Each structure stands twice: as C-alpha cells, then as structure tokens.
C-alpha cells in the first residue's frame, strides 16, 4: 500500500546509521539528518549521547556538556586520555567514533602508548605495591614536592602495575566533572562533586609538538582566534633545569586532539588548581597534571593561571572576573 512504512527498510537504515553517524563531524552529521525522518532521529540520538559524555567512554566516569546559553549541544574535537606525539597523533586520531549506542568500557590509561623514547624503571614488583604504598614512594617527600609543583611516579618501564600507589595520575579522570557553556567565556570545566584539596583532577593531554610546529600553529591560531573562529588550547611549559643555565620546553596542543583539560579557563588570581609537573621513572618528557589547590565546591568552575607571559595590547579579552585581572589573557612568546 502506498505510504506504508517498510519495517525492514527502516531497520536497515537504523543499523546503517548506527555504524556511520558516530564517525561524522557535526556538519556532516547535520547533512545526514536531513536525508530522512529515520536519519534525523538517529542523528538526534548520536548528538544526545555526545553531549552526555565527551570523553567517549575513554575515562572511568562520563563527562557531560551543559549548555544553558544557546543551542550548541557540544564542542567537537578528538579525545585522548594521554598526550601523543605529532604527527603520529594526528594520523592515528584522524577519525574517532563518538555517540555510539553501545557504551564502551573505559579504556585503561595505563600502560601508555610507546612514544619511541628511551625508558627505564624501578624494580618494585606488583606484590610490593599494595595498600601500604609503593617502596619507591616517600609519601611526605612526594606531598612536599607536589606543593612545589613537581612529582615523581613509577613509569611504564617499572615492574609494578596500574594498581601501584605511586601512579596516582595515571588512571585517567576519576573525579566527576562537567563542561558548562558561559556567556562570555564559552565552555568551561566545572566540578560536578566536591573536590578535596590535593585531589588529582586531570592531566593536560594533547599533542606533543616541536617548537617549530608550535610556532606555526600559534600564528594560525592567533589569526583564527582574533576573528572569533577558534578557541586555541596550546600550552607551552618551561621547566628550569637544576643548573639554572637552561630550561626544558614542552609544547602540548589540545586544540584538536585533547582531553577534559582543554576546557579549563584561565584565572588571573591563580585559580583553584595546582599545576604539577609529573616525571615518571625512565620517561624523557614530563606530564602536566592538575591537583585541587584547595577544597572545590560542587558546581564551582575549575581554573588555573596560564602563566605570567607578556600581555598583548591587542590580545584576547580575559573574563575571569578576578580583582587583579588586566582584561587581557596572557600571551605566550612562542
């Protein structure tokens, strides 16, 4: 009979949509939704699942978007729980399913991918690293070091496993967080539960870049950001070496490939996070991790200072609202 819906055809469309739509970026997803009523319903379901957990099931807890401002349901980027080396990062993460109906179990953040760098580790065994802690860790010394902004942990070359007490930053995001849309700032990371002082919050994950590539991207990002077309998340870390005569530079770009930390906004008063450089045994590159600098209330925005870099007279505006805010975001001299 004319106009009667074919259940078998509708089911085939639904199955096809479930296979294809989660791989599409927002523009292509919207285009697919216009094809038919069934595709529109499938695309709507994908959008809802994306907004419910932007970590794509790669973290132990879902991290949702919350937008009370406009109709934008989520921000699109490729998710990684740990930093990857460019250009392999871009190649391996060129496409990523997001919004599948079948929830995936969290992907373990340990062991980390082999970056092709030399690695060595301690000889402590899994059995030695129980509830009493790890023999490699000095709890008092580690707490004091974290207060000063540095921390040492067991690395991938160590004999112990992911349950080792000396791997507190290597299990991914376990604190409940959410990303909230704000009128002036755009997206920002908020606590979805009370976070206690010294609690690990997240790592700043993205692409490790060379300085040359960092400078190239920064020029492009500055141009796009000034036109309101991009919110860059490129971070340059400078660590002064013990000699005091030189410093190590680490560039992490979470603009297109990143994790929850890409949504952390700047605060001129230092914010409520303590940035800590974490060195794992045998690893060449340190990781930037964030701990709660004080107790953080449920619903409170999570922020840190982007640094004391120079201020550009025509730089991007800062809306942190702190009493010491000059009205312009710090600009990194790349």
MOTA-V393905 format. One record per backbone hydrogen bond with DSSP energy under -1.0 kcal/mol. NH is the residue of the N-H (numbers start at 1). CO is the residue of the C=O. If there is no record, write none. Layout:
nh=NH co=CO
nh=NH co=CO
This chain:
nh=4 co=1
nh=10 co=6
nh=11 co=7
nh=12 co=8
nh=13 co=9
nh=14 co=10
nh=15 co=11
nh=16 co=12
nh=17 co=13
nh=18 co=14
nh=19 co=15
nh=20 co=16
nh=21 co=17
nh=23 co=20
nh=24 co=21
nh=29 co=25
nh=30 co=26
nh=31 co=27
nh=32 co=28
nh=33 co=29
nh=35 co=32
nh=40 co=36
nh=41 co=37
nh=42 co=38
nh=43 co=39
nh=44 co=40
nh=45 co=41
nh=46 co=42
nh=47 co=43
nh=48 co=44
nh=49 co=45
nh=50 co=46
nh=51 co=47
nh=52 co=48
nh=53 co=49
nh=54 co=63
nh=56 co=53
nh=58 co=55
nh=65 co=51
nh=66 co=179
nh=78 co=256
nh=80 co=258
nh=84 co=206
nh=86 co=208
nh=89 co=85
nh=91 co=87
nh=92 co=88
nh=93 co=89
nh=98 co=22
nh=128 co=125
nh=129 co=126
nh=133 co=130
nh=137 co=134
nh=142 co=138
nh=143 co=139
nh=144 co=140
nh=145 co=141
nh=146 co=142
nh=147 co=143
nh=148 co=144
nh=149 co=146
nh=150 co=145
nh=151 co=277
nh=153 co=279
nh=154 co=166
nh=158 co=155
nh=159 co=122
nh=164 co=161
nh=167 co=164
nh=170 co=167
nh=178 co=190
nh=179 co=64
nh=180 co=188
nh=181 co=66
nh=182 co=186
nh=186 co=182
nh=188 co=180
nh=189 co=263
nh=190 co=178
nh=191 co=300
nh=192 co=176
nh=195 co=296
nh=198 co=292
nh=199 co=196
nh=201 co=290
nh=202 co=290
nh=204 co=288
nh=205 co=203
nh=207 co=253
nh=208 co=84
nh=209 co=251
nh=214 co=210
nh=215 co=211
nh=216 co=212
nh=217 co=213
nh=218 co=214
nh=219 co=215
nh=220 co=216
nh=221 co=217
nh=222 co=218
nh=223 co=219
nh=224 co=220
nh=225 co=221
nh=226 co=222
nh=228 co=225
nh=229 co=224
nh=235 co=252
nh=237 co=250
nh=239 co=248
nh=241 co=246
nh=244 co=241
nh=248 co=239
nh=250 co=237
nh=252 co=235
nh=253 co=207
nh=254 co=233
nh=258 co=78
nh=262 co=259
nh=263 co=260
nh=264 co=261
nh=267 co=304
nh=270 co=267
nh=272 co=303
nh=273 co=303
nh=274 co=291
nh=276 co=289
nh=277 co=149
nh=278 co=287
nh=279 co=151
nh=281 co=153
nh=283 co=280
nh=287 co=278
nh=289 co=276
nh=290 co=202
nh=291 co=274
nh=292 co=199
nh=293 co=272
nh=296 co=195
nh=299 co=191
nh=300 co=297
nh=302 co=189
nh=304 co=265
nh=315 co=312
nh=318 co=327
nh=325 co=322
nh=329 co=316
nh=331 co=310
nh=334 co=332
